[in-house]
Amino acid sequence: MKRRLAATALALLLSACATPPRERPPQFWSGRLGLQVDSLPPQNVQASFELQGTPQTGELTLLSPLGGVLARLSWTPKQAVLERGNERWTQASVEALAQQLVQTPLPIQALFDWIEGRAVVHAGWQPDLSALQLGRIVAQRSQPAPAALLRIVLDQ
């Protein structure tokens, strides 16, 4: 009887400490991305990401391999905000802030089209969605310089 009471008490205690799973917004994607930029010096950025919202109002969070937030980019029709550590910047355009983050124009708005299977060319970025069924997107940009390659692997 004592063992049953102890086991029940332990189960109740552990369930009280359990964190409920975080609810994801309806328009939420996560995965990994890699960006190579043929700049001087060359850039190679790799991070996990969480993307939510729409092209008009949304948020892109870049995460370290251990899950720490490297940067968070959020936008509304009126402004975009970039937060990195204790620093915070605002601009009228999400694309301008994304460029400040990685020193090259990024197709943040086009990501929504690409994830949904629309091969929209955006600011020189040419998407390859042939492996989208496997959760993979590749986009290249040759103009404007410097050339860049973006690889995305979506969590399934």
C-alpha positions as CSV (number, residue, x, y, z in Angstrom):
1,M,0.0,0.0,0.0
2,K,2.8,2.4,0.9
3,R,4.5,1.7,-2.5
4,R,1.3,2.5,-4.3
5,L,0.9,5.7,-2.4
6,A,4.5,6.7,-3.0
7,A,4.2,5.9,-6.7
8,T,1.0,7.9,-7.0
9,A,2.5,10.9,-5.1
10,L,5.6,10.7,-7.4
11,A,3.4,10.6,-10.5
12,L,1.4,13.6,-9.3
13,L,4.6,15.6,-8.5
14,L,6.2,14.9,-11.9
15,S,3.0,15.7,-13.8
16,A,2.8,19.0,-11.9
17,C,6.3,19.9,-13.1
18,A,5.7,18.9,-16.7
19,T,5.6,21.7,-19.2
20,P,2.7,21.5,-21.6
21,P,3.8,21.5,-25.3
22,R,4.1,24.9,-26.8
23,E,1.2,25.6,-29.1
24,R,2.2,26.5,-32.6
25,P,0.4,29.2,-34.6
26,P,-1.5,27.9,-37.6
27,Q,1.2,29.3,-40.0
28,F,4.3,27.9,-38.5
29,W,7.4,26.3,-40.0
30,S,10.7,25.2,-38.6
31,G,13.9,23.7,-39.9
32,R,17.4,24.5,-40.7
33,L,18.9,26.9,-43.2
34,G,22.3,27.5,-44.7
35,L,23.4,30.6,-46.5
36,Q,26.6,31.0,-48.5
37,V,27.5,34.4,-49.8
38,D,30.4,35.0,-52.2
39,S,31.5,38.2,-50.5
40,L,34.9,39.3,-49.3
41,P,35.3,37.7,-46.9
42,P,32.9,34.8,-47.8
43,Q,30.0,34.3,-45.5
44,N,28.6,31.0,-44.4
45,V,25.7,31.1,-42.0
46,Q,23.9,28.1,-40.6
47,A,21.1,28.0,-38.1
48,S,17.9,26.4,-37.1
49,F,14.9,28.6,-37.7
50,E,11.2,29.1,-36.8
51,L,9.1,31.1,-39.2
52,Q,5.5,32.1,-38.5
53,G,2.9,34.4,-39.8
54,T,2.4,35.8,-43.3
55,P,4.4,38.0,-45.6
56,Q,2.6,41.0,-44.1
57,T,2.9,40.2,-40.4
58,G,5.3,37.6,-39.1
59,E,8.4,36.5,-37.3
60,L,11.6,34.7,-38.1
61,T,13.7,33.4,-35.3
62,L,17.3,32.0,-35.9
63,L,18.4,29.5,-33.3
64,S,21.9,28.2,-32.3
65,P,22.5,24.4,-32.3
66,L,21.7,24.4,-28.6
67,G,18.4,26.2,-29.1
68,G,19.5,29.7,-28.0
69,V,18.1,32.6,-29.9
70,L,20.7,34.1,-32.2
71,A,18.4,36.8,-33.7
72,R,14.7,37.5,-34.0
73,L,13.2,39.4,-37.0
74,S,9.6,40.5,-36.8
75,W,7.5,42.6,-39.1
76,T,4.2,44.3,-39.6
77,P,3.0,46.4,-42.5
78,K,4.3,49.5,-40.7
79,Q,7.8,48.4,-39.5
80,A,10.3,45.6,-39.0
81,V,12.3,44.9,-35.9
82,L,15.5,43.0,-35.5
83,E,16.6,41.9,-32.1
84,R,20.0,40.3,-31.5
85,G,21.2,40.0,-27.9
86,N,20.6,43.3,-26.2
87,E,20.6,45.2,-29.5
88,R,17.5,46.2,-31.4
89,W,17.0,47.9,-34.8
90,T,13.9,49.1,-36.6
91,Q,13.3,49.8,-40.3
92,A,10.4,50.2,-42.6
93,S,11.2,47.0,-44.5
94,V,11.9,43.5,-43.4
95,E,14.2,43.0,-46.3
96,A,16.4,45.9,-45.2
97,L,16.7,44.5,-41.7
98,A,17.5,41.0,-43.0
99,Q,20.3,42.5,-45.0
100,Q,21.7,44.1,-41.9
101,L,21.7,40.7,-40.2
102,V,23.7,38.8,-42.9
103,Q,25.1,41.6,-45.1
104,T,23.1,40.5,-48.2
105,P,19.5,40.9,-49.3
106,L,17.5,37.9,-48.1
107,P,14.1,36.8,-49.6
108,I,12.2,36.7,-46.3
109,Q,8.9,37.6,-47.9
110,A,9.4,35.0,-50.7
111,L,9.9,32.2,-48.2
112,F,6.2,32.0,-47.7
113,D,5.6,31.5,-51.4
114,W,8.3,28.9,-51.7
115,I,7.2,26.9,-48.7
116,E,3.7,26.7,-50.2
117,G,5.1,25.5,-53.6
118,R,5.0,28.8,-55.6
119,A,8.4,29.3,-57.4
120,V,8.3,33.1,-57.3
121,V,11.5,34.9,-58.3
122,H,12.1,37.6,-55.8
123,A,14.9,40.2,-55.9
124,G,17.0,38.0,-58.1
125,W,16.5,34.9,-56.0
126,Q,15.7,31.9,-58.3
127,P,14.1,29.1,-56.2
128,D,14.4,25.4,-56.9
129,L,11.4,23.6,-55.4
130,S,11.9,20.2,-57.0
131,A,12.6,18.6,-53.6
132,L,9.9,20.5,-51.7
133,Q,8.0,17.2,-51.1
134,L,11.1,16.2,-49.1
135,G,11.1,19.5,-47.3
136,R,14.0,21.0,-49.2
137,I,14.3,24.4,-50.9
138,V,17.3,25.8,-52.7
139,A,17.5,29.3,-54.0
140,Q,20.3,31.0,-55.8
141,R,21.0,34.7,-56.5
142,S,23.6,35.8,-59.0
143,Q,22.5,39.4,-59.3
144,P,22.8,41.8,-57.6
145,A,26.3,40.8,-56.5
146,P,27.5,39.1,-54.4
147,A,26.2,35.7,-55.5
148,A,24.5,33.7,-52.8
149,L,23.0,30.3,-52.2
150,L,20.3,29.6,-49.7
151,R,19.4,26.0,-48.6
152,I,16.4,25.3,-46.4
153,V,15.4,22.0,-44.9
154,L,11.9,22.0,-43.3
155,D,11.1,19.9,-40.4
156,Q,8.5,17.3,-41.4
